[in-house]
Amino acid sequence: MDNKRLKVVSLFSGCGGLDLGLEQAGFKVVWANDIDNAAVETYEYNINPQIIKSEIKDIHVDSIPQCDILAAGFPCQPFSSAGSRKGIEDERGTLFEEAIRVIDSKKPLVVVFENVRGLLSIKNTDGSLLLNSIIATLEDVEPGYTVTYKLLKASDYGVPQQRYRVFIIGVRNDINQSFEFPSPTHSIDDKTLTVGNIIKGIKNLPNQNDVWKLSPQSENMIPFIPEGGSWKDVPYEELPERLKGIRDNIKKYRSPNFYRRYSRDEINGTITAAATPENCGILHPLENRRYSIREIARIQSFPDDFVFKGDSIAAKYRMIGNAVPPKLGEVIGKAILDMLGKINPVCLEDLRNGHTQLDLFENDKGCTLLL
Ligand SMILES: C[S@@+](CC[C@H](N)C(=O)[O-])C[C@H]1O[C@@H](n2cnc3c(N)ncnc32)[C@H](O)[C@@H]1O
């Protein structure tokens, strides 16, 4: 059974949010890599014991198996020279280029990149858009990839979180298919996605007692913030000096909504890797504390039996905040399978084995459908 499933190589895999989703869609992750101890321990426990803990730059491509799909949520670093792989100041290149190195060697049928919304506006040092460099570089990898990208909102696909992430999908040109991003399946009024619904019945589940203590400053402010409120509800005299300064010039700072405490009727905001109450929706609606690890895992659509490992509480919050919600990964995975399902299965098998469209045509293997 397993050898029929399309194979994924996963770079920057973290604790495996995207990979779990791809497996739920029907793929098999055959190799994964990350540098973070706690993320690797969690991945080993829940998904695949084969994950390699290493700096990606130290991994030779020969030690990575062939794959059909290459997935990578690389941390963003602007290029020092747009579109040129030679102009990079760090002679070992950016982390995005590490993904390109593997793609160039393995020639997967499909490439899945995921990144923060900021990727849409990050500039290279010459002022050009990093996103355009990424697309151009991927288009140029032999035998060429057709690239499409979209900013997706996770709650549109049934994840109980208003989280935006950019997905970039590259399809190898010779498979002659175009990738279509799936249409939204859920509305913002969907009551199944609300905080109240998500934090129900969670008491005895793994990681529910993992709660990262707030700083004394936050502990002091939070009792003033009602369910559905924010720092705007905290009396001026209770604010720390820095926030008093912002409150004094609120227009200049464009009315920031710090210390947001979502109500049970709302869909939660983004859970970030830093999990700071100042900048993300990490406060429990009723109790004066951060959400527990299990609560944010649910907001990220991880199943209740997915256990987060590691000695450091901050590392657990970080790996969950960094993750692609598995449900969103599954939606993307199914859309890729739908696309690949349009290919004649005999041809798909040959394409997976490293043949090109032209080989198949010349060998008269009945694959003219591809042309
Ligand atoms: C945004 S997270 C990826 C999350 C993952 N896609 C998921 O869905 O769970 C980026 C990951 O890259 C890893 N990373 C950063 N620099 C790395 C490097 N030089 N080599 C290997 N992994 C690295 C981090 O530890 C982090 O887990």
The ligand as a MOL file (V3000), in Angstrom:
LIG
                    3D

  0  0  0     0  0            999 V3000
M  V30 BEGIN CTAB
M  V30 COUNTS 27 29 0 0 0
M  V30 BEGIN ATOM
M  V30 1 C 8.0070 27.9480 9.6270 0
M  V30 2 S 8.7750 26.5770 10.3700 0 CHG=1
M  V30 3 C 8.1230 25.2670 9.3880 0
M  V30 4 C 6.8560 24.6890 9.9330 0
M  V30 5 C 6.3760 23.4390 9.2360 0
M  V30 6 N 6.1840 23.6590 7.8200 0
M  V30 7 C 5.0680 22.9270 9.8470 0
M  V30 8 O 4.0540 22.9410 9.1760 0
M  V30 9 O 5.0800 22.5070 11.0230 0 CHG=-1
M  V30 10 C 10.4470 26.6840 9.8230 0
M  V30 11 C 11.3520 25.6220 10.3950 0
M  V30 12 O 12.6450 25.7580 9.8010 0
M  V30 13 C 13.5920 25.2750 10.7370 0
M  V30 14 N 14.9280 25.7780 10.3460 0
M  V30 15 C 15.3590 27.0540 10.3890 0
M  V30 16 N 16.6140 27.1350 9.9360 0
M  V30 17 C 16.9970 25.8790 9.5910 0
M  V30 18 C 18.1910 25.3230 9.0570 0
M  V30 19 N 19.2430 26.0960 8.7890 0
M  V30 20 N 18.2430 23.9900 8.8200 0
M  V30 21 C 17.1690 23.1990 9.1010 0
M  V30 22 N 16.0020 23.6850 9.6070 0
M  V30 23 C 15.9190 25.0000 9.8560 0
M  V30 24 C 13.0800 25.8210 12.0720 0
M  V30 25 O 13.5790 25.0670 13.1740 0
M  V30 26 C 11.5580 25.7090 11.8930 0
M  V30 27 O 11.0600 24.5330 12.4980 0
M  V30 END ATOM
M  V30 BEGIN BOND
M  V30 1 1 1 2
M  V30 2 1 2 3
M  V30 3 1 2 10
M  V30 4 1 3 4
M  V30 5 1 4 5
M  V30 6 1 5 6
M  V30 7 1 5 7
M  V30 8 2 7 8
M  V30 9 1 7 9
M  V30 10 1 10 11
M  V30 11 1 11 12
M  V30 12 1 11 26
M  V30 13 1 12 13
M  V30 14 1 13 14
M  V30 15 1 13 24
M  V30 16 1 14 15
M  V30 17 1 14 23
M  V30 18 2 15 16
M  V30 19 1 16 17
M  V30 20 1 17 18
M  V30 21 2 17 23
M  V30 22 1 18 19
M  V30 23 2 18 20
M  V30 24 1 20 21
M  V30 25 2 21 22
M  V30 26 1 22 23
M  V30 27 1 24 25
M  V30 28 1 24 26
M  V30 29 1 26 27
M  V30 END BOND
M  V30 END CTAB
M  END
